[in-house]
């Protein structure tokens, strides 16, 4: 029966790809409908370019609160021309209207603030006509409250590290009866993009930097050791004298590809090296990570195999090892968090749920790299790169294993972090159809109890439409219920220009619909796997891009359009469409011109795995995916 359904599904895919059955482009990107801040009783922070308000902080306010003061002063002045003075509360004159930032004695006269209930990174916005109180659960929360005021109430936008939009207005009005508590959906949020700096992280409310403290922005989640760390905790140099410390392979040989985590002496060595790394770390880091090398050559020794069998997962030795590692260091470093990768062979949770993480241990779940991105995670069980990647899996209706695994990880650990990718690594230059599934996926993560969301492909990875993707992901990391449609429109208007925006949006809708109808989209798709366009969709896409390219926009916006347009040309060239059809005698010339356009727009790769070669080394009879 399952195979019969899969055959019917394949038949439908063929009909969609040929354009015999039309594909609906009525795409919803999710979230609750945006509602603009209401003003029932006006309270003028600035009126006609002048202000009666001062910014008030506690005497001796910390550097994060002082950053909040500076940011508020800077942007209010940019918008309105009014420079708000900063006054310590001990010097505040009676009757002075004030924007009160952070914890002060003055706030007790305004309203009660329960910082424990507000929580880390959360904040209260409260106004009563004379005072606007921005009170964070901590100093970083107060800073985030200032950014929310500037963005949601005053119209400032930080679309990319380079694209900042500051409106001009002589009047800045809020509601005099504002009483709003805001808390983040995920307590841990990381999403760097090309050009990210500490200021941009803070303005977009990302609180993970991995490597930098960011004290002036309230600090950040920082690691002593991050990513692949077992080679530093248990150095490969030990192999010569102690091969038993390393993974036993099925053929009987030992390999430094992995560490044998069930060997008792390995734990002792790792604890000593971990302690040394913590003591020598010059950052204010409170996290340390257990991360294996990026391969599947895990240990097959008798002790490890027994743990795999007992707990129903290859992750068992890693989880037990991390618990023991944390227990050994906890007394000396009681405020530390110990994380480990649930990745590749270790991505599945124990089937025996009696095996749990210690309170100070968190798995970093990487399974999304195998999940389909063009269909809902909770409905689509198609997976990439697994042994049972069969015809039924691709065209049938398999169980959504990855979603179920995440739900079980939450039962195993009090704290869980998602490590997400959301680009096509093999073909970064090609459109990747994940815009429709981002919100429901992140909403699911939040609702089952995932506590952190780390996205790790914005920085250093050019990908088609990646600035838009990163912007939307940051909004969702802060608020999984945000109106993605609203934020998408907001971004597209600014980034591509309002005249071009409708055509860009229609193209995104069309490509999303065609991919969803004809393929599963994975993080490691070849050029021919990521969806098939019908003849009509090809014609329509060409038309939409020409309209966008000819729109009346700024030079910067035109450049942005041209860059993302090349993702469509790249797709056509790989699939022998349009002027790139194999029988076209000028096909090689067209591909060479495409190469020149990539170079002219600073695009030096079509894949994450390699730089485009110099022109004299390119064979233009080949398709451009070979450039990578």
Long-range contacts (C-beta under 8 A, 24 or more apart in sequence): 2-392, 2-396, 2-397, 3-391, 3-392, 3-396, 5-396, 5-397, 6-391, 6-392, 6-394, 6-395, 6-396, 6-397, 7-395, 9-395, 9-396, 10-395, 12-517, 13-395, 13-517, 13-518, 13-519, 13-532, 16-514, 16-517, 16-518, 16-532, 16-534, 17-517, 17-518, 17-532, 17-533, 17-534, 18-534, 18-535, 19-534, 19-535, 19-536, 19-537, 23-513, 23-514, 23-517, 23-534, 23-537, 24-513, 25-506, 25-509, 25-510, 25-512, 25-513, 27-436, 27-509, 27-512, 27-513, 28-436, 28-485, 29-435, 29-436, 29-438, 29-439, 29-472, 29-484, 29-485, 29-488, 30-436, 30-438, 30-439, 30-440, 30-443, 30-484, 30-485, 31-439, 31-476, 31-480, 31-481, 31-482, 31-483, 31-484, 31-485, 31-486, 32-481, 32-482, 32-483, 33-483, 33-486, 34-482, 34-483, 34-485, 34-486, 37-152, 37-153, 37-174, 37-175, 38-175, 39-173, 39-174, 39-175, 40-175, 40-177, 41-129, 41-175, 41-176, 41-177, 42-173, 42-175, 42-176, 43-127, 43-129, 43-132, 43-173, 43-174, 43-175, 43-176, 43-178, 44-171, 44-172, 44-173, 45-76, 45-99, 45-132, 45-172, 45-173, 45-174, 46-76, 46-79, 46-80, 46-82, 46-170, 46-171, 46-172, 47-170, 47-171, 47-173, 48-170, 48-171, 49-80, 49-81, 49-82, 49-170, 50-82, 51-76, 51-80, 51-82, 51-84, 52-97, 53-84, 53-97, 53-98, 53-99, 53-132, 54-84, 54-85, 54-86, 54-87, 54-92, 54-96, 54-97, 54-98, 54-99, 55-84, 55-85, 55-86, 55-87, 55-98, 55-99, 55-101, 56-86, 56-87, 56-88, 56-89, 56-92, 56-96, 56-98, 56-99, 56-100, 56-101, 56-104, 56-106, 57-86, 57-88, 57-89, 57-100, 57-101, 57-102, 57-104, 58-88, 58-89, 58-102, 58-103, 58-104, 58-105, 59-88, 59-89, 59-90, 60-88, 61-88, 61-101, 61-102, 62-139, 63-215, 63-216, 64-139, 64-140, 64-142, 64-143, 64-215, 64-216, 64-217, 64-218, 64-219, 65-101, 65-102, 65-139, 65-142, 65-143, 66-216, 67-143, 67-202, 67-216, 67-217, 67-218, 68-101, 68-102, 68-134, 68-139, 68-142, 68-143, 68-145, 68-146, 69-101, 71-143, 71-146, 71-147, 71-150, 71-203, 72-99, 72-101, 72-146, 72-149, 72-150, 75-150, 75-154, 75-156, 75-166, 76-150, 76-154, 76-172, 78-166, 79-154, 79-155, 79-156, 79-166, 79-167, 79-168, 79-169, 79-172, 80-168, 80-169, 80-170, 80-171, 80-172, 81-170, 97-130, 97-131, 98-130, 98-131, 98-132, 99-131, 99-132, 99-133, 99-134, 100-131, 100-132, 100-133, 100-134, 100-135, 101-134, 101-142, 101-146, 102-134, 102-135, 102-136, 102-139, 102-142, 103-135, 106-131, 107-133, 107-135, 111-179, 117-181, 118-181, 118-183, 119-183, 120-187, 121-183, 121-184, 121-187, 121-205, 121-207, 122-181, 122-182, 122-183, 122-184, 123-148, 123-181, 123-182, 124-179, 124-180, 124-181, 124-182, 125-149, 125-178, 125-179, 125-180, 125-181, 125-182, 126-178, 126-179, 126-180, 127-174, 127-175, 127-176, 127-177, 127-178, 127-179, 128-176, 128-177, 129-176, 132-174, 132-178, 138-218, 139-218, 140-202, 140-207, 140-217, 140-218, 140-219, 141-218, 143-202, 143-217, 143-218, 144-182, 144-202, 144-205, 145-182, 147-202, 147-203, 147-205, 148-182, 149-174, 157-490, 157-494, 158-200, 158-203, 158-204, 159-467, 159-471, 159-491, 159-494, 159-495, 160-193, 160-195, 160-467, 160-470, 160-471, 160-495, 161-193, 161-194, 161-195, 161-196, 161-197, 161-200, 162-195, 163-467, 163-494, 163-495, 163-556, 165-494, 184-477, 184-478, 184-479, 185-442, 185-446, 185-476, 185-477, 185-478, 185-479, 185-480, 185-481, 186-445, 186-446, 186-450, 186-451, 186-452, 186-453, 186-477, 186-478, 186-480, 187-451, 187-452, 188-221, 188-417, 188-451, 188-452, 188-453, 188-454, 189-452, 189-453, 189-454, 189-474, 189-477, 189-478, 190-221, 190-453, 190-454, 190-455, 190-456, 191-454, 191-455, 191-458, 191-470, 191-473, 191-474, 191-477, 192-458, 192-459, 193-458, 193-459, 193-466, 193-467, 193-470, 194-458, 194-459, 194-460, 194-462, 196-458, 196-459, 204-474, 205-474, 205-477, 205-478, 206-474, 206-477, 208-452, 208-454, 211-283, 212-283, 213-283, 213-284, 213-285, 215-284, 219-284, 221-286, 221-287, 222-283, 222-284, 222-285, 222-286, 222-287, 223-285, 223-287, 223-288, 223-289, 224-274, 224-277, 224-278, 224-281, 224-283, 224-285, 224-287, 224-288, 225-274, 225-277, 225-288, 225-289, 226-287, 226-289, 226-291, 227-289, 227-291, 228-291, 228-292, 228-293, 228-294, 229-288, 229-289, 229-290, 229-291, 230-258, 230-259, 230-270, 230-290, 230-291, 230-292, 230-293, 231-256, 231-293, 232-273, 232-277, 233-269, 233-270, 233-273, 233-274, 233-290, 234-259, 234-266, 234-269, 234-270, 234-273, 235-273, 238-269, 245-269, 246-299, 247-297, 247-298, 247-299, 247-300, 247-301, 248-299, 248-300, 248-301, 248-304, 249-297, 249-300, 250-300, 255-297, 257-293, 257-295, 257-297, 258-292, 258-293, 258-295, 258-297, 258-298, 258-299, 259-292, 259-299, 260-299, 260-301, 260-303, 260-304, 261-299, 261-304, 261-317, 261-318, 261-320, 261-321, 262-299, 262-301, 262-303, 262-304, 262-307, 262-317, 262-320, 262-321, 263-303, 266-321, 267-321, 267-324, 267-325, 267-328, 270-321, 270-325, 271-325, 271-328, 271-329, 274-325, 274-329, 275-329, 275-332, 278-329, 278-333, 278-336, 286-335, 286-336, 286-337, 287-336, 287-337, 287-338, 287-339, 288-336, 288-337, 288-338, 288-339, 289-338, 289-339, 289-340, 289-341, 289-364, 290-318, 290-321, 290-322, 290-325, 290-338, 290-339, 290-340, 290-341, 291-340, 291-341, 291-343, 292-318, 292-341, 292-343, 292-344, 292-346, 294-344, 295-344, 296-344, 296-345, 298-345, 298-346, 310-352, 311-350, 311-351, 311-352, 311-355, 312-350, 312-351, 312-352, 313-346, 313-348, 313-349, 313-350, 313-351, 314-345, 314-346, 314-348, 315-342, 315-345, 315-346, 315-347, 315-348, 315-349, 315-350, 315-363, 316-350, 316-355, 318-342, 318-346, 319-350, 319-355, 319-357, 319-361, 319-363, 319-412, 320-355, 322-357, 322-361, 323-357, 323-358, 323-361, 326-358, 326-360, 326-361, 327-358, 330-360, 336-360, 337-361, 337-362, 337-415, 338-362, 339-363, 339-364, 339-417, 340-364, 341-366, 341-419, 342-366, 342-367, 342-409, 343-367, 343-419, 347-405, 348-405, 349-405, 349-408, 349-409, 349-411, 349-412, 350-408, 350-412, 353-408, 353-411, 353-412, 355-412, 356-412, 356-413, 357-412, 357-413, 357-414, 357-415, 359-414, 361-413, 361-415, 362-413, 362-414, 362-415, 362-416, 362-417, 362-451, 362-452, 363-409, 363-412, 363-413, 363-416, 363-417, 364-417, 364-418, 364-419, 364-454, 365-405, 365-406, 365-409, 365-416, 365-417, 365-418, 365-419, 365-450, 366-419, 367-402, 367-405, 367-406, 368-402, 368-418, 368-419, 368-420, 368-421, 368-422, 368-441, 369-421, 369-523, 369-524, 370-402, 370-522, 370-523, 371-402, 371-522, 372-520, 372-521, 372-522, 373-422, 373-432, 373-433, 373-434, 373-437, 373-520, 373-521, 373-522, 373-523, 374-433, 374-434, 374-436, 374-437, 374-512, 374-515, 374-516, 374-519, 374-520, 374-521, 374-531, 375-437, 375-516, 375-520, 376-437, 376-440, 376-441, 377-402, 377-403, 377-437, 377-440, 377-441, 377-444, 378-403, 378-440, 378-444, 380-520, 382-520, 384-520, 384-522, 384-523, 384-524, 384-525, 385-522, 385-524, 394-520, 403-444, 406-444, 406-445, 406-448, 406-450, 407-448, 410-448, 410-449, 410-450, 415-451, 415-452, 416-449, 416-450, 416-451, 416-452, 417-450, 417-451, 417-452, 417-453, 417-454, 418-445, 418-450, 418-452, 418-453, 418-454, 419-454, 419-456, 420-453, 420-454, 420-455, 420-456, 420-457, 421-455, 421-456, 421-457, 421-523, 422-455, 422-457, 422-469, 422-473, 422-523, 423-457, 423-461, 423-463, 423-466, 423-469, 423-523, 423-608, 424-463, 424-521, 424-522, 424-523, 424-524, 424-525, 424-530, 425-461, 425-523, 425-524, 425-607, 425-608, 425-609, 426-524, 426-525, 426-526, 426-607, 426-608, 426-609, 426-628, 427-525, 427-526, 427-527, 427-530, 427-570, 427-574, 427-606, 427-607, 427-625, 427-628, 428-461, 428-462, 428-463, 428-464, 428-605, 428-606, 428-607, 428-608, 429-462, 429-463, 429-464, 429-566, 429-567, 429-570, 429-598, 429-603, 429-605, 429-606, 429-607, 429-624, 430-464, 430-527, 430-530, 430-567, 430-570, 430-571, 430-574, 430-606, 431-464, 431-465, 431-511, 431-515, 431-530, 431-567, 431-568, 431-571, 432-463, 432-464, 432-465, 432-469, 432-521, 432-530, 433-511, 433-512, 433-515, 433-516, 433-521, 433-530, 433-531, 434-469, 434-521, 435-465, 435-468, 435-469, 435-472, 435-484, 435-488, 435-508, 435-512, 436-512, 436-516, 438-469, 438-472, 438-473, 438-476, 438-484, 439-476, 439-480, 439-482, 439-484, 442-476, 442-477, 442-480, 443-480, 443-481, 445-480, 446-480, 453-477, 461-608, 462-603, 462-604, 462-605, 464-564, 464-567, 465-508, 465-564, 465-567, 467-491, 467-495, 467-560, 468-492, 468-495, 495-557, 495-560, 496-548, 496-553, 496-557, 496-560, 496-561, 497-551, 497-552, 497-553, 497-554, 497-557, 497-558, 497-561, 499-551, 499-552, 499-553, 500-547, 500-548, 500-549, 500-551, 500-553, 500-557, 500-561, 503-544, 503-545, 503-547, 503-548, 503-551, 504-544, 504-548, 504-561, 504-564, 506-544, 507-541, 507-544, 507-545, 507-548, 507-568, 510-537, 510-540, 510-541, 510-544, 511-537, 511-541, 526-625, 527-571, 527-574, 527-575, 527-623, 527-625, 528-574, 528-575, 532-575, 533-571, 533-577, 538-572, 538-577, 538-578, 541-568, 542-568, 542-578, 559-601, 562-597, 562-601, 563-601, 563-603, 566-594, 566-597, 566-598, 566-601, 566-603, 569-594, 569-597, 570-594, 570-606, 570-624, 570-625, 573-623, 573-624, 574-623, 574-624, 574-625, 576-623, 588-620, 588-621, 589-620, 591-620, 591-623, 591-624, 592-618, 592-620, 594-624, 595-620, 595-624, 595-627
